[in-house]
Amino acid sequence: MKVALIYAKAQNLKQKAAEVFADDDLTKGELARDEIYPPLGITILAAWLEQNGHEVRLKDDSIDELDVIRKDMEWADVVGISSLTPNARRARELGQLCKAEYGKTVIMGGPHPTTNPEFFLDSGAADVCCAGEGDETLLEWLAVHDQPEKWDTVQGITFLRDGEQVSTPRRPLFKDMDAIPRPAYHLWDIPRYMRLMINPGVTCITSRGCPYACTFCDAEMTPRQYRAMSPEATVDLLEFLLKTYNPPQLTLFDDLFTIQRKRVIAICKEIVKRGLFFEWICESRVDTMDFEMLRWLRKAGCVKIYYGLESGSPNMLVTMKKGVTPEKVRAGSKLNRQVGMYFKFFILYGFPEDTRQDHEYTEKLIEETRPDAICVSVLQPIPGTEVYEQLKPMLTKDVAEMDFHYWHSTESFKHPTFTHEELHQERERLLKVHARTLNLKNKLLRKFERLAAMIRHPELIGDLFEVRRRRKDFLKRVASSEWSYSYDQQRDRVALQVPNVRAD
């Protein structure tokens, strides 16, 4: 069967990203979060389909023109469209176009079709919506896609029958991550994506899910269940990407890469054992870190860890159900500084309980912990989250109908304490606090802290020489590639990560 899988992208965001990335003189700041990556969800689904004999084409609405997407809609027997909540309107538009102009059967998947299937079904944009992970669901449904009377035998889908919405039982999550086929990267022009990036690289996922219960996080796709590839399979994937595309860096998009300590250390040791030289980035929680794991992460080439701090206020951390305390944040941050790891905090303002005092606590904690960078966002309530249900009475309208963005300015609800402008003033104030953390005094403090750690832990001295040796080999590899510009010393790498703000 011929299947076209399309990732929908809100066109206002697509245009904004295009303008920013086209301007070489513009400090990208938090727009770095708009890096244009191949959408991994449909890339994995494509691998499943090819493995089972289907012919697949992938299209990314972020970079592909509508005429190109139309051709694949016309070519396909079935069209699948993936949608996050910010892209739901665009996904609906593409589904309606596909149905009206080509008469194709359309299946929607992703977070918004999982939590709000009626958004697509009632508008005639989709025949079926897939709930949660589609690995097995898509294959099973394709076998009966032309027999609607059998759709209720497929787990994990929602559809209309005689005008009434029918939802079949939710499919259990896929457990064996090593059995998932390697994503169909070959269906994308990966170098094309890398040329569009601020920091060229390739992305991958080595685990799914997160066991924590943060109120702002949409866990409907993978309900609080963590599953991971084995260390050997993980490094097999990383090595494949390196040998196939020769990228300067890899970005691991796991929700929580460091939750299994033994696995992480085993992955790092395997990277070193195989003599793989690359830099990589992961996301984590600061309270999952310990000294030995950070040592191995750094030795294996991990150069940046992004932590979801969200707030420095004890009250807000409880409200968010973060399961972390300021004391644990201080301890974890100290370990990062001692080992010499670049770390960045994600901060989230705008919870209904938020006060200026909570923001002051956050500011104080950042001053104490001295991260290399911060990213400050204003809360956007997403369907499927606990905070969304709390904020429903305060919403300005259906969030799927808004031109909103996770990382930028959109007023999606009326905050009980702050105006939208005041929230952004608070955000800018915190960014100025971060600017102060980069002063000479704090740089010297970090150097002394690192030196003291080396005196107490002499093994860090050996690590330093090993990291430098491995980085030398890494830079030699990058210098001979077409991505050598990404490590040009003239690039302001800090400015590429955070907004250009001043402390005055």
C-alpha positions in Angstrom: 0.0 0.0 0.0 1.1 3.6 -0.7 1.1 5.7 2.5 2.0 9.4 2.8 2.9 10.6 6.3 2.8 14.4 6.8 4.0 16.5 9.8 1.8 19.5 10.0 3.3 22.9 11.0 1.3 26.1 11.8 2.0 28.5 9.0 2.5 31.5 11.2 5.2 29.7 13.1 6.7 28.4 9.8 7.0 31.9 8.5 8.4 33.3 11.7 11.1 30.6 11.8 11.9 31.1 8.1 12.5 34.9 8.7 14.7 34.3 11.7 16.8 31.6 10.1 17.3 33.7 6.9 18.8 36.5 8.9 22.5 35.7 9.6 22.9 38.8 11.6 20.1 38.2 14.0 20.8 36.8 17.5 18.6 33.7 17.4 18.1 33.6 21.2 15.3 31.3 22.3 14.3 30.9 18.7 17.0 28.3 18.8 14.2 26.1 20.1 12.7 26.5 16.6 15.5 24.4 15.1 14.0 22.6 12.1 14.5 18.9 12.8 13.1 15.9 10.8 9.9 14.8 12.7 10.9 11.6 14.4 7.5 10.3 15.1 6.5 9.8 11.5 10.0 8.7 10.7 9.7 5.8 13.1 6.2 4.9 11.7 7.6 4.9 8.2 10.2 2.3 9.3 7.4 0.1 10.6 5.5 0.5 7.4 8.5 -0.3 5.1 9.3 -3.3 7.3 5.8 -4.6 6.6 6.0 -4.1 2.8 4.3 -0.7 2.4 5.6 2.1 0.2 6.0 5.3 2.2 6.7 9.0 1.5 7.4 11.5 4.2 6.6 15.2 4.1 7.4 18.0 6.6 5.2 21.0 6.4 8.0 23.0 8.1 10.1 23.0 5.0 8.0 21.4 2.2 5.8 23.6 0.0 2.1 22.8 -0.2 2.3 21.8 -3.9 4.9 19.2 -3.0 2.6 17.9 -0.2 -0.4 17.8 -2.6 1.5 15.5 -5.0 2.1 13.0 -2.2 -1.6 13.2 -1.1 -2.6 12.4 -4.7 -0.1 9.6 -4.9 -1.0 7.8 -1.7 -3.7 5.3 -1.0 -3.8 6.5 2.7 -2.6 9.8 4.2 -1.5 10.1 7.8 -1.1 13.5 9.4 0.8 14.2 12.7 -0.3 17.1 14.9 0.9 18.8 18.0 -1.6 21.2 19.6 0.0 24.3 18.2 -0.2 22.8 14.7 -3.8 21.4 15.1 -5.4 24.1 12.8 -2.9 23.4 10.1 -3.4 19.6 10.4 -7.2 20.1 10.1 -6.7 22.3 7.1 -4.4 19.6 5.4 -6.9 16.9 6.2 -9.8 18.8 4.8 -7.9 19.6 1.7 -6.9 15.9 1.2 -10.5 14.7 1.7 -12.1 17.4 -0.5 -9.6 17.4 -3.4 -8.3 13.8 -3.5 -10.9 11.8 -1.6 -8.3 9.9 0.3 -8.7 8.1 3.7 -7.0 10.2 6.4 -5.7 9.1 9.8 -4.6 11.7 12.3 -2.0 11.0 15.0 0.0 12.8 17.7 -0.9 14.6 20.9 -3.9 16.6 19.8 -5.7 13.8 17.9 -5.1 11.7 21.1 -6.7 14.2 23.4 -9.2 15.9 21.1 -10.2 13.6 18.2 -13.5 15.5 17.7 -11.5 18.5 16.5 -10.6 16.6 13.4 -13.5 14.1 13.1 -16.3 16.6 13.4 -14.7 19.0 10.9 -14.4 16.3 8.2 -10.6 16.5 8.4 -10.0 12.8 9.3 -11.7 9.5 9.1 -9.8 8.1 12.1 -7.7 9.4 15.0 -5.0 7.3 16.6 -4.7 7.5 20.4 -1.1 7.5 21.7 1.7 5.6 20.1 0.9 4.3 16.6 3.6 1.6 16.1 1.1 -1.3 16.1 -2.1 0.6 15.7 -1.3 2.1 12.2 -0.3 -1.3 10.8 -3.4 -3.0 12.2 -5.7 -0.3 10.9 -4.2 -0.3 7.5 -5.1 -3.9 7.1 -8.8 -3.0 7.4 -8.7 0.7 6.3 -11.1 0.0 3.5 -13.6 -1.9 5.7 -15.0 0.6 8.2 -17.3 -2.0 9.6 -14.1 -3.7 11.1 -12.5 -0.5 12.6 -13.9 -1.3 16.0 -11.7 -4.4 16.1 -8.6 -2.1 16.1 -7.3 -1.0 19.5 -6.4 2.7 20.1 -8.5 4.6 17.5 -11.5 6.9 17.4 -13.8 7.4 14.5 -17.4 8.3 13.6 -20.1 5.7 13.0 -23.6 7.0 12.0 -22.6 10.4 13.3 -21.6 9.1 16.7 -18.0 9.0 18.0 -16.6 5.5 18.7 -13.4 5.0 20.7 -11.9 1.6 20.9 -9.9 0.5 24.0 -6.5 2.1 24.4 -3.7 0.0 23.2 -1.0 -1.0 25.7 2.3 0.9 25.2 5.0 -0.8 23.1 7.4 -2.3 25.6 10.4 -3.6 23.7 12.3 -0.6 22.5 15.0 -2.7 20.9 12.3 -4.2 18.6 11.4 -0.8 17.1 13.0 -0.5 13.7 15.6 2.1 13.1 13.9 5.4 12.0 13.6 5.8 8.2 16.1 8.6 8.0 16.8 7.7 4.4 13.4 9.1 3.5 14.6 12.6 4.4 17.3 14.8 2.9 19.2 15.0 6.2 21.9 17.4 5.0 19.1 19.7 3.9 17.9 19.9 7.5 21.4 20.4 8.8 22.0 23.3 6.5 18.9 25.0 8.0 20.0 24.6 11.6 21.9 27.0 13.8 23.9 24.1 15.3 23.9 21.4 12.6 23.2 17.9 13.8 21.0 14.9 13.8 18.3 14.0 16.3 17.3 10.6 17.7 15.2 9.1 20.5 16.5 6.2 22.6 13.6 6.0 25.2 10.0 6.9 25.6 8.0 8.2 28.4 8.6 9.8 31.8 7.5 8.5 35.2 7.0 11.9 36.8 3.6 13.7 37.1 4.3 17.4 36.2 0.9 19.1 35.9 1.8 21.0 32.7 3.2 17.9 30.8 1.0 16.1 28.3 1.5 12.4 29.2 -1.4 11.1 27.2 0.9 9.8 24.4 3.0 7.7 26.9 1.1 7.7 30.2 3.9 7.9 32.8 5.6 4.8 31.6 9.3 4.8 30.8 10.8 2.4 28.3 14.4 2.4 26.9 16.6 0.8 24.3 19.5 -1.3 25.6 22.9 0.4 25.8 24.2 -1.7 22.9 21.2 -0.9 20.6 21.4 2.8 21.6 25.1 3.1 20.6 24.4 1.1 17.4 21.9 3.8 16.5 24.4 6.6 17.4 27.2 5.0 15.4 24.9 4.5 12.4 24.0 8.2 12.4 27.7 9.2 12.7 28.8 7.0 9.9 25.9 7.8 7.6 25.7 11.6 8.0 28.9 12.6 9.7 27.2 15.3 11.9 29.1 17.5 14.3 26.6 16.7 17.1 23.7 14.5 18.0 20.7 15.7 20.0 18.9 13.1 22.1 15.2 14.0 22.3 14.4 11.5 25.1 12.0 13.1 27.6 14.3 12.0 30.4 17.6 10.4 29.3 19.2 10.0 32.7 16.5 8.2 34.6 18.3 4.8 34.5 21.8 5.4 35.9 23.3 2.1 35.0 22.0 2.3 31.4 23.4 5.8 31.0 26.9 4.9 32.2 26.9 1.7 30.1 26.0 3.8 27.0 28.9 6.3 27.8 31.4 3.5 28.3 30.3 1.8 25.0 30.8 5.2 23.1 34.3 5.5 24.5 35.1 1.8 23.9 34.1 2.0 20.2 36.2 5.2 19.7 33.3 7.3 18.6 34.1 11.0 18.6 31.1 13.4 18.6 29.4 15.9 20.8 25.9 15.4 22.0 23.1 17.0 24.0 20.4 15.5 26.2 17.5 16.7 28.4 17.2 15.6 32.0 16.2 16.4 35.6 18.9 17.8 37.8 18.0 15.6 40.7 18.7 12.4 38.7 22.4 13.3 38.5 25.3 11.9 40.5 29.0 12.5 40.3 30.0 9.3 38.5 27.3 9.5 35.9 28.2 13.1 35.0 31.9 12.1 34.7 31.0 9.5 32.2 28.6 11.7 30.3 31.4 14.3 29.8 34.0 11.7 28.9 31.6 10.3 26.2 31.2 13.7 24.6 28.0 15.0 26.2 28.6 18.8 26.1 25.2 20.2 27.2 22.5 19.0 29.5 19.1 20.8 29.5 17.3 20.6 32.8 13.6 21.3 33.4 13.8 23.4 36.5 10.6 25.4 35.9 10.8 27.3 39.2 12.9 28.1 42.2 10.0 28.5 44.5 9.3 25.6 46.9 5.6 26.3 46.7 5.5 26.4 42.9 7.5 23.2 42.6 4.9 21.5 44.8 2.1 23.0 42.8 3.6 21.8 39.5 4.2 18.3 41.1 7.8 18.5 39.9 9.0 16.1 42.7 12.2 18.2 43.2 13.3 20.7 45.9 15.5 23.8 45.7 18.0 21.9 47.9 18.2 19.1 45.3 18.6 21.6 42.5 21.5 23.3 44.4 23.2 19.9 44.9 22.8 18.8 41.3 24.0 22.1 39.9 27.1 21.9 42.1 27.9 18.5 40.6 27.6 19.9 37.1 29.9 22.8 37.9 32.5 20.5 39.5 32.6 18.2 36.6 32.7 21.1 34.1 29.4 20.3 32.4 27.5 23.0 30.5 24.0 23.0 31.8 20.9 25.0 31.0 17.7 25.5 32.9 14.2 25.7 31.4 12.0 28.0 33.5 8.2 28.2 33.2 6.2 31.3 34.3 2.5 31.8 34.3 1.0 29.2 36.5 -2.2 30.5 38.1 -0.7 30.4 41.6 2.4 32.3 40.4 3.4 35.5 42.4 6.3 37.9 42.2 7.7 36.4 45.3 7.8 33.0 43.5 9.7 34.7 40.7 12.1 36.2 43.2 12.8 32.7 44.6 13.5 31.5 41.1 15.9 34.5 40.5 17.7 33.8 43.7 18.1 30.1 42.9 19.5 30.8 39.5 22.0 33.3 41.0 23.1 30.6 43.4 23.4 27.7 40.9 25.0 29.7 38.1 23.8 27.8 35.0 25.4 28.4 31.7 22.1 29.4 30.1 18.4 29.7 30.8 15.3 29.5 28.7 12.2 31.3 30.1 8.8 30.5 28.7 5.3 31.5 29.6 2.9 28.6 30.4 0.6 27.4 27.6 -2.1 25.0 28.9 -2.2 22.0 26.6 -5.2 19.6 26.4 -4.5 16.4 28.3 -2.6 18.1 31.1 -3.8 18.7 34.7 -3.1 22.5 34.5 -5.3 22.7 31.4 -8.3 21.5 33.3 -7.5 24.0 36.0 -7.3 26.8 33.5 -10.3 26.0 31.4 -12.5 28.8 32.8 -9.7 31.3 32.2 -9.0 30.4 28.5 -9.5 33.2 26.0 -10.6 30.5 23.4 -9.9 27.0 22.3 -6.1 26.7 22.3 -6.1 24.7 19.1 -7.6 27.8 17.4 -4.9 30.2 18.6 -1.7 31.2 16.9 0.2 30.1 19.9 3.7 28.9 20.5 5.3 27.0 23.3 8.3 29.3 23.6 7.0 32.7 22.6 4.4 35.3 23.4 0.8 34.2 23.2 -2.0 35.1 25.7 -4.0 31.9 25.9 -5.6 32.6 29.3 -6.3 35.4 31.7 -3.9 35.1 34.6 -5.5 35.9 38.0 -2.5 37.9 39.2 -0.5 39.2 36.2 -1.5 40.8 32.9 0.2 39.1 29.8 2.5 42.1 29.5 3.5 41.9 33.2 4.3 38.2 32.8 6.7 39.0 30.0 8.2 41.8 32.0 8.9 39.3 34.7 10.4 37.0 32.1 12.7 39.7 30.8 13.8 40.5 34.3 14.9 36.9 34.9 16.8 36.9 31.6 18.7 39.9 32.9 19.5 38.0 36.0 21.0 35.3 33.8 23.2 37.9 32.1 24.7 38.7 35.5 25.6 35.1 36.0 28.1 35.4 33.2 30.2 38.1 34.8 33.9 37.7 35.6 33.3 37.0 39.2 31.1 34.0 38.6 33.4 32.7 35.9 36.3 32.7 38.4 34.1 31.1 41.0 33.4 28.2 38.7 37.0 27.8 37.9 38.0 27.7 41.6 35.1 25.3 42.2 36.3 23.0 39.4 39.9 23.2 40.7 38.8 22.3 44.3 36.9 19.3 42.9 40.0 18.1 41.0 42.0 18.3 44.3 39.3 16.2 46.1 38.8 13.9 43.1 42.1 13.4 41.2 40.4 11.2 38.7 38.9 14.4 37.2 42.4 15.4 36.1 42.7 12.2 34.1 39.2 12.9 32.7 40.2 16.3 31.6 43.1 15.0 29.5 41.0 12.3 28.0 38.2 14.7 27.1 40.7 17.0 25.5 42.2 14.2 23.5 38.8 13.0 22.3 37.8 16.5 21.5 40.9 17.0 19.4 39.9 13.9 17.3 36.4 15.2 17.1 37.4 18.6 15.9 39.6 17.0 13.3 36.7 15.1 12.0 34.4 18.1 11.9 37.1 20.3 10.2 37.2 18.0 7.2 33.3 18.0 6.9 31.0 20.5 5.3 29.9 21.5 8.8 33.2 22.9 9.9 31.7 26.4 10.1 29.7 25.3 13.1 32.8 25.3 15.2 34.2 28.5 13.9 35.6 30.4 16.9 34.1 33.6 15.6 30.6 32.3 16.3 29.0 33.7 19.4 27.8 30.3 20.7 26.3 31.8 23.8 24.3 34.3 21.8 23.0 31.4 19.7 21.5 29.9 22.9 19.9 32.7 24.8 18.5 36.2 24.1 20.9 39.1 23.9 20.0 41.0 27.1 21.8 43.3 29.4 21.8 43.6 33.2 21.2 47.4 33.3 
